Amino acid sequence: MIEWFEKEAGDGFMLMAPTYPESFEKIFLLSDSNFSRTWYFRSDYESHLLKIICV
């Protein structure tokens, strides 16, 4: 995913958690540490509420 982002092949990704809940959990657990470590994970949101962030 990082390689696709760097090559401008994608600017975001949609995960279908209701359709594939097990896959969502695996992707989140594996990617969270990698994205945080490499600074590809956004963490400077104005709000701490997911409801406000996603609107």
C-alpha positions, 0 to 999 in steps of 0.5 A: 500500500505504501508503494502504491501511494508513493507511485501515486497509484492510489491516494487512499484505501477503503476497507469493507469491515462489515463485509470482511470483518476478519480481514479488516482486523488483520489489515489494521493490526499489521498496517497500523504499526508499519504506517505509524513507524514510517509516518504514513499514518495521519495522527494530527486530527482536530478531534478525538471523536471518530464520528467528527473525523469521518464526516 
